[in-house]
């Protein structure tokens, strides 16, 4: 896993109003961050980055584009065009989502997500490589086939090369799949130092061994939920916002393994029941101080940077930071970026 000698780099979410993505991108770059990522939420995950690419020269990443409802051909075209627009600064981050969302929100098929995501990464790579090398496309997998690519639909070699393809993962199966076939692993933000050490890293090692890849062939991008502020009022507001997100993540069965590592598995079904009742305040109350301190980083920007480096500094050279549910100032983002880098 690559580790920069000059310190850790930091990516932050391109937040704010969708139509102001270019303006917001400029503001965040002034803060000294190294990259921006988009979230598949109320707007398309690619369009904010396309707008940002016209305004800034910085790294851009989907974090994540939900892959299962999309064709690998669609993903390949979007990745190719974003790589061109960003002048070689784009990373395609892919994720699987949960069964309920895939079936009930996207109206798509759900089965064996790790196997499907593994094949999706391989298919997107095969399509992009065929365009890049001018070779015949012939990808025949278990879930998808791509054997027709007439010249009319071939954009030709990308002047900036094939973009990096990353896979978001939490559980051992998806983590192993990422280590086998992806260029990068996006470690999901609902995690802890212990879960990363005891569950994520062994799964990475297994995946690399199965594919006969070296550790240098996989970039690892930890993601961190950050509660930062300088005054007591700022830190209290940050804690409230972060506790709300932790409760939301904790209610999802897929995230139970993180709680399980720390002996908190029993709280997951409680959170799940409350989420179905819409009892969000009660959910937040179930997030104890110990959970908050373990699953998020908190404190001044400098204290948060120290916690990030302590958790991940030996294993990664880049981190994605979230500031959920509270108004973090650009000054604090700038201070955090400077502290992480130094």
C-alpha positions in Angstrom: 0.0 0.0 0.0 1.4 3.3 -1.1 2.6 5.7 1.6 3.8 9.2 0.8 7.0 10.4 2.4 5.7 14.0 2.6 2.7 13.3 4.8 -0.9 12.3 4.3 -3.1 13.9 1.7 -6.7 14.8 2.4 -9.9 14.7 0.3 -13.2 16.3 1.3 -16.7 16.1 0.1 -17.8 18.6 -2.5 -20.7 19.9 -0.5 -23.1 22.8 -0.9 -25.7 23.6 -3.6 -25.4 21.5 -6.8 -25.5 24.5 -9.1 -22.7 26.1 -7.2 -20.3 23.1 -7.4 -17.6 25.1 -9.3 -17.6 27.9 -6.8 -17.5 25.6 -3.9 -14.7 23.6 -5.5 -12.6 26.8 -5.7 -13.3 27.6 -2.1 -12.2 24.1 -0.9 -9.1 24.1 -3.0 -8.1 27.4 -1.4 -8.3 25.5 2.0 -5.4 23.4 0.8 -7.2 20.1 0.3 -5.8 17.6 -2.2 -9.0 16.3 -3.7 -12.7 16.5 -3.8 -15.3 13.7 -3.9 -19.0 13.5 -4.6 -21.7 11.5 -2.9 -24.6 9.7 -4.6 -27.3 11.5 -2.8 -30.0 13.9 -4.0 -28.1 14.7 -7.2 -26.2 12.7 -9.8 -22.8 11.7 -8.5 -20.8 12.6 -11.6 -22.2 16.0 -12.6 -20.9 18.0 -9.6 -17.4 16.7 -10.5 -17.8 17.7 -14.1 -18.7 21.2 -13.0 -15.7 21.3 -10.6 -13.3 20.0 -13.3 -13.9 23.3 -15.2 -12.9 25.4 -12.2 -10.0 23.7 -10.4 -6.9 21.6 -11.0 -7.3 19.0 -8.2 -8.1 15.3 -7.8 -11.7 14.3 -8.2 -13.5 11.1 -7.2 -17.0 9.6 -7.1 -17.4 8.3 -3.5 -19.2 6.3 -4.5 -21.1 5.7 -7.7 -23.6 2.9 -7.1 -22.5 0.3 -9.6 -25.1 -2.5 -9.5 -27.9 -0.5 -11.3 -25.5 0.8 -13.9 -24.0 -1.0 -16.9 -20.2 -1.3 -17.0 -20.4 0.5 -20.4 -22.1 3.5 -18.8 -19.5 3.6 -16.1 -16.6 3.3 -18.6 -17.9 6.2 -20.7 -18.4 8.4 -17.6 -15.0 7.5 -16.3 -13.4 8.2 -19.6 -15.0 11.6 -20.0 -14.3 12.6 -16.4 -10.7 11.6 -16.9 -10.5 13.8 -19.9 -12.3 16.8 -18.3 -10.1 16.6 -15.2 -7.0 16.2 -17.3 -6.0 12.9 -15.7 -7.1 13.7 -12.1 -10.2 11.4 -11.8 -10.7 8.3 -9.8 -13.8 6.2 -10.3 -15.0 5.1 -6.9 -17.7 2.3 -7.0 -20.0 0.9 -4.4 -22.7 -1.7 -4.1 -25.3 -0.2 -1.7 -27.6 -2.4 0.4 -30.2 -4.8 -0.9 -33.2 -2.6 0.1 -31.9 0.4 -1.9 -30.9 -1.7 -4.9 -34.3 -3.5 -5.1 -36.7 -0.9 -3.8 -35.1 2.5 -4.8 -33.2 1.6 -8.0 -35.5 -1.3 -9.0 -32.5 -3.5 -9.9 -31.5 -7.0 -9.1 -29.6 -7.9 -6.0 -27.5 -11.1 -5.5 -24.0 -11.9 -4.4 -22.9 -8.3 -4.2 -19.1 -9.0 -3.8 -19.0 -11.3 -6.8 -21.0 -8.8 -8.9 -18.8 -5.8 -7.8 -15.7 -7.8 -8.6 -17.0 -8.5 -12.1 -18.1 -4.9 -12.6 -14.6 -3.7 -11.8 -13.1 -6.2 -14.2 -15.6 -5.3 -16.9 -15.0 -1.6 -16.7 -11.3 -2.2 -16.8 -11.7 -4.4 -19.9 -13.8 -1.8 -21.7 -11.4 1.1 -20.9 -8.4 -1.0 -21.8 -9.9 -2.0 -25.2 -10.4 1.7 -26.0 -7.0 2.5 -24.8 -5.1 -0.2 -26.6 -7.3 -0.5 -29.7 -7.9 -4.2 -29.0 -11.1 -6.2 -29.5 -13.5 -6.1 -26.6 -14.3 -9.6 -25.3 -15.5 -9.7 -21.7 -17.7 -12.6 -20.8 -18.5 -12.9 -17.1 -21.1 -14.6 -15.0 -23.3 -11.5 -14.7 -22.4 -9.4 -17.7 -21.1 -9.8 -21.3 -19.5 -7.1 -23.5 -18.4 -8.4 -26.9 -19.7 -5.7 -29.3 -17.9 -2.4 -29.6 -18.1 -1.0 -33.1 -15.8 1.9 -34.0 -18.7 4.4 -33.8 -18.8 3.9 -30.1 -15.0 3.8 -29.4 -13.6 7.2 -28.1 -10.0 6.0 -28.7 -7.1 6.2 -26.3 -7.5 8.6 -23.5 -4.7 11.2 -23.5 -4.4 10.9 -19.8 -4.5 7.1 -19.6 -7.0 4.9 -17.8 -8.4 6.3 -14.6 -7.9 4.6 -11.3 -10.9 2.4 -10.3 -11.6 2.0 -6.6 -14.1 -0.2 -4.7 -15.8 0.8 -1.5 -15.8 -2.1 1.0 -16.5 -2.9 4.7 -17.0 -6.7 5.0 -14.4 -9.3 4.3 -15.8 -10.6 1.0 -16.0 -7.1 -0.6 -12.6 -6.1 0.9 -11.0 -9.2 -0.6 -12.7 -8.5 -3.9 -11.3 -5.0 -3.9 -7.8 -6.2 -3.1 -8.0 -8.8 -5.9 -9.1 -6.5 -8.8 -9.4 -2.8 -7.9 -6.7 -0.1 -8.1 -7.8 1.2 -4.8 -9.8 0.3 -1.7 -12.2 2.8 -0.2 -12.5 1.9 3.5 -16.1 2.8 4.5 -16.3 5.7 7.0 -18.2 3.8 9.6 -15.1 2.0 11.0 -12.6 2.0 13.9 -8.9 1.6 14.3 -9.5 -1.9 15.7 -11.9 -3.0 12.9 -9.4 -1.7 10.3 -6.5 -3.6 12.0 -8.3 -6.8 12.8 -10.8 -7.2 9.9 -9.8 -4.9 7.0 -6.1 -5.5 6.8 -6.3 -9.3 6.9 -8.9 -9.3 4.2 -6.7 -7.1 2.1 -3.8 -9.5 2.5 -6.0 -12.5 1.5 -7.2 -10.7 -1.6 -3.8 -9.6 -2.7 -2.4 -13.2 -2.1 -5.3 -14.7 -4.1 -4.5 -12.4 -7.1 -0.7 -12.7 -6.6 -0.5 -8.9 -6.3 1.9 -6.9 -4.2 0.8 -4.4 -1.5 2.1 -1.6 -3.8 -0.5 -2.5 -6.4 -3.4 -1.5 -4.2 -3.9 2.0 -2.8 -5.9 2.1 0.4 -8.0 5.2 1.1 -9.4 5.2 4.6 -12.5 7.4 5.2 -13.1 9.2 8.5 -16.1 10.9 10.1 -14.8 14.1 11.7 -16.3 16.2 14.5 -14.1 19.3 14.7 -14.3 22.7 16.2 -12.4 25.1 18.4 -14.9 26.5 20.8 -17.1 24.4 23.1 -20.2 25.4 21.1 -18.6 24.4 17.8 -17.5 21.0 19.2 -20.9 20.3 20.7 -22.6 21.1 17.4 -20.1 18.8 15.6 -20.7 16.0 18.0 -24.5 16.2 17.5 -24.2 16.0 13.8 -21.7 13.1 13.9 -23.7 11.1 16.4 -26.7 11.4 14.1 -24.7 9.9 11.2 -23.2 7.2 13.4 -26.7 6.2 14.5 -27.9 6.0 10.9 -25.0 3.8 9.9 -25.3 1.7 13.0 -28.9 0.9 12.2 -27.9 -0.9 9.0 -27.2 -4.6 9.3 -24.3 -4.4 6.9 -22.4 -2.3 9.5 -23.0 -4.5 12.4 -19.5 -6.2 12.1 -17.9 -2.9 13.2 -20.0 -2.7 16.3 -19.4 -6.4 16.9 -15.7 -6.0 17.1 -16.2 -3.7 20.1 -18.9 -5.7 21.8 -21.7 -3.4 20.7 -23.5 -5.7 18.3 -26.7 -5.6 20.4 -27.3 -1.9 19.7 -27.6 -2.5 15.9 -31.1 -4.1 16.0 -32.3 -1.5 18.5 -31.2 1.3 16.1 -32.8 -0.5 13.2 -36.2 -0.7 15.0 -36.0 3.0 15.9 -35.1 3.9 12.3 -38.2 2.2 11.0 -40.2 4.2 13.6 -38.6 7.5 12.6 -37.3 7.9 16.1 -34.1 9.6 15.1 -33.6 11.5 18.4 -33.8 8.2 20.3 -31.3 6.6 17.9 -28.8 9.3 18.6 -29.1 8.8 22.3 -27.9 5.2 21.9 -24.6 6.4 20.6 -22.5 6.4 23.8 -19.4 8.6 24.4 -17.2 5.5 23.9 -18.8 4.7 20.5 -18.5 8.4 19.4 -14.8 8.5 20.3 -14.1 5.1 18.7 -16.0 5.4 15.5 -15.2 9.1 14.7 -12.3 11.5 15.3 -13.1 14.6 17.4 -11.6 17.7 18.8 -9.7 20.6 17.4 -8.5 20.3 13.8 -5.0 19.4 15.1 -6.4 16.8 17.5 -8.4 15.3 14.7 -5.4 15.2 12.5 -3.3 13.4 15.2 -6.1 10.8 15.6 -6.3 10.2 11.8 -2.5 9.7 11.5 -2.5 7.4 14.5 -5.2 5.2 13.0 -4.1 5.1 9.4 -0.7 6.8 9.0 1.2 3.5 8.6 -1.1 2.1 6.0 -2.2 4.9 3.7 -1.1 8.2 2.2 -4.5 9.7 1.6 -7.7 10.0 3.7 -11.3 11.1 2.9 -12.9 13.3 5.6 -16.6 13.8 6.2 -18.1 16.6 8.3 -21.7 15.5 8.6 -24.7 17.4 10.0 -22.9 20.5 11.3 -21.5 23.7 9.8 -17.7 23.2 9.7 -15.8 26.4 8.7 -13.4 26.5 5.8 -10.8 27.8 8.3 -11.1 24.6 10.3 -10.9 22.5 7.1 -7.7 24.4 6.1 -6.2 23.8 9.6 -7.1 20.1 9.4 -5.5 19.7 6.0 -2.3 21.5 7.1 -2.1 19.4 10.2 -2.7 16.1 8.4 -0.1 16.9 5.8 2.6 18.0 8.2 
